C-alpha cells in the first residue's frame, strides 16, 4: 500500500454521506464519468432525501439517464431517499447493517458510504479491487465478497480508508484489464502475474 499511496487523492472537506450513497447507487454498471454527470444533474435539481423522495419518478429518470439502467436506478434512488427521510430523519445510517437494508445497496455501496461519507474503516471492493488483488496474488478469490473478507484479514486497518481509491486509480493508470503497464508498475516485483509472464518469456 505504501507504494500505491501516490494514487490516493485526499478528500477535500467533509463529504455528504447522502450524496455518496446516491452517487454510488448510480455508479452500478456504468462508467465513472457518466455517474458523475448523472449525479451532478440530479443534485442540481433535488438536494435532500425529502426532495428526491417527493420528486416524480419520470423526472428522476430524465436527470439520471446518463447513468444507464435509469428506470431501475430511479426507483431505487427514490425509495432509498424515502426511507432515509421517513425512517432515519434525513440522516444516512453509519453502520453496515442498516445500509444493507436499503434498496439496491450491496456491500460495495455500503462500504463506500462508510469510507467516503463517514471516513470509517471499511474496504469497498469493486471490479478494480477484486481484479487487481487476484492478479498480483494478494488473494485467490472468486467473488468481491470473498475478496473483501480476505483483504480485511491481511491488510492493516490503517490502510483500509485509502485502499479502494488507490486500487481504482492504479487499475485505471497502470494495472489495466487489457495492456497493463508492467514496466511502469511500482509493485511489479511483488506481482504473481508479472513474475509468471517473465518466466514464460524467458
N, C-alpha and C positions, 0 to 999 in steps of 0.2 A: 504493500500500500504506500509506503514512503516514496517509492519510485514513481508512483502514479499520481502523486499529490499535485503535480503541476496541472493535471486535468480537472482539478476542482475549482469552481468559481464560487467563492463565498457569497451567500445570500446577503442582499443589502436590506437592512432593517428587518422588521417583523413581516412574515408572510401570512396573509389571511388564510386560516385553515379552510374556510368555506370555499374560497376561490381555488385553493389547492385541490379540494375534494371534487368540485365540479369539473375543473380542468382535467383531472386525472380520469374521471369517467369519460370525458370527451376524447381522451387520448387513446382509448382502447381501439386497436386495429386501425390506426391511422398514423400519418406522418406528423412529426413534431411541428413543422411549420403550419400544417393545416389545423392542428389542435390549437396552436397559439392564436391563429387568426379567428377561429370559431369562438374561443373563449373570450377574446378581446371584444368581438362583436356582441356576444351575449351580454357581457358585463358593462358594455357601454349603454345598454338599454335598461337592463334589470340588474340591481346590485346586491340585493339582500335575499335571504331564503324566502321571506314573505312575498316579495315581489315576483320571484320566479315561480313560487307555488301558485300564485294567483294569475299568472300570465297565461294567455291562450296557448294551447299546445302547438297549434299551427304556426304561431308567431315564434315560439322557441325553435321549431323545426327550421324555419327560414333563417334564423340567426345562426344556427349551428350547422347548417347544411355542409359547410366546407369540411367538417369533421368526418363525414361519411356515416352510414347507418343512422342517419339523423332522426328517423321516426322512433326507433328503439331508444336511442340516447335521449331524445326529448322527453319521452315518458319517464325514463329513469331519473333524469335531472329534475323534472317537475315533482315526482313523487318523493325523491330524496329531500328536496327543498321543503316540501310539505312536512315531512317527518321532523326535519331539523327545526322548523318553525313551531310546529304544534307540540311535539313531544320533548324537544330539548331547548325550548325557549331561545331559538336562534343561535345556539352555541353548538358547534360541531363537537361530538364526543372525542375525547383524547385517549380512548382505550380501544384495543383491538376488537374486543367482543362486541361492543356497541357499533363500531364502524362496520364490522362484517354483517351486521343485521340490516344495513341499508341496502336498497335496491341497486344491483349492478356493482356492488363493492366486493371485490375479492381481496386476497391477501396482499397483492402488489399495490392496489389502490389504497387499502387501509394503511399499509406501511409507508406509502408516500405521504399520506396525510400526517402520520406521526413524525416522520423525518422533516419534511419541508414545511408543514404547518405548525408543528409544535416543538421541533428540534428535540424530539425524544428518540432514544436509541432504538433503531429497528433496521432491518435490511430489506428494502424493496427489491424484489427480483423480477426484472423484465427480461426481454429476449436477449439483450446485451449481456446482462449479468449471468444469466443461465448459460449462454453460449460460450462466453469467454472463460468462465470458471471451469467449464468442462474442457475447453480447448487447451488451456495451459496446464491442466492436470490438477487443479486445486481441488476439484471434486469429481466424482464419477456418478452422475445422477441423470434421471430421465425426465423429471418434471421440475418446473420452477419451485414448487412447494418443497420438493426434496432438496433442491439446491439451497433454499433459504435455511432449512434445518441444519444442513451440513456446514454452511458458512457461519451460522451462529455458534457452532462448536469450535471452529478453528480460527476465526478472525477475532482479534482482541476488540472489546467493546469501544475502545477509543477511536476505532476506525469505522464504526458502523454508520455514523451520520454521513460520512463522505463517500462510502463505498459505491453506492448506486451512481452518483454523478461521475465519480472517477471512471467507473467501468463504461458508462454510457458514452462519455466523451472519448475515452480511449478506444472504444469499439467503433466510433464514427471516424476517428482520425487515423488510427494505427491498425488495430486488430479487427479489420473489416471482415464481414462474412465472405466476400469474394475479393481476392487480391490484397491480403493483409501485407502491411509494410514490415516484413520481418527484420530487415537490416536497420530500420529506424526504431525498432521496438526496445524500450528501456528494460524489458524483463525477458528478452529472448533466451538468456542463459538459464532461465527458470522454466521455460515453456516446453512441455512434453511434445506438443505438436511440431515446434521448430526443431527440436532435437531429433525427432523421428524423421522429419523431412531431410535433415542434413545427413543422417545415416543412409537413407535411401539413395541420396545423390552422390555419396562418396564411393 
